[in-house]
Amino acid sequence: MSTPVFASSVTYIMPIVALAWGLLDGETFSWTQGLGTLIILIGVYLANRKTKKSKAFKLRIFNLYIMYIS
């Protein structure tokens, strides 16, 4: 049985291994593929980054919660 961390690690590492295997097999890696790789990595970063919520927003959510349970 594998954990979610292992599964996500394999998912992120598999393209790197495939790229290395292709280069060892004599395939070429063009600048457009590098640009595509960079765009994908930026997208992964943007999707996984944590957003900072303002203190006022957190307070508003807390007040709505208190009103809801009252």
N, C-alpha and C positions, 0 to 999 in steps of 0.2 A: 504494500500500500504506500502511495506517495502522498506527500503533503502539498498544499497549494503553493507554498514557497518553491518547492522543487519544480512543480509544473510551470510556474511562471519563469523561473530561472532557465529552464530548458527552452521555453518559448523565445526568450530574449537571446539566448546563446546560439541557438540553432542556425540563424542566418550567418553569424560570424564563422562558424565551423564550415558551413557550406561555401562561403566565400574563400576561405583558406584552402579548402579541398579543391575548388575550381582553379585557383591560382597554381596550386601544386600540379594540377593536371594539364596546365598549359593554356587555360582560358585567359582572356584579357579582361581588364576592368577599366572601363572608360570613365571619363570625367562626368558624363551624364548619369552613369550609375552611382558615382560618388555623390553627385548633387541630390539624386533621389534618396540615397541613404541618409544624407544630412537632413533632408526635409522630413523623412520618417522619424528620425531620432528627435528632431525638434517637436514634432507632433506628439511623440510619446512623452517627452518632458512636459509639454503644456497640458496634456491630459492627466498626468500624475502629480503635478505640483499642488501644493496645498495653498488655498486662498486665505488671505487674512480678512477676517470680518471685523468691522469696526465695533467699538465698544457700545455705541448707540444702537447698532443693529442687534447685538446680543441682548442688550437690555430690553429692547422692544419685543424680541422673541420670548424672553423670560416673562415679561408682563402679560403677553398674550396667553402664555401657558398658565400663569397664575389665575387669570380671569377665566380660563376654560375649566380648570379643576375646581373653582370656587362655586 
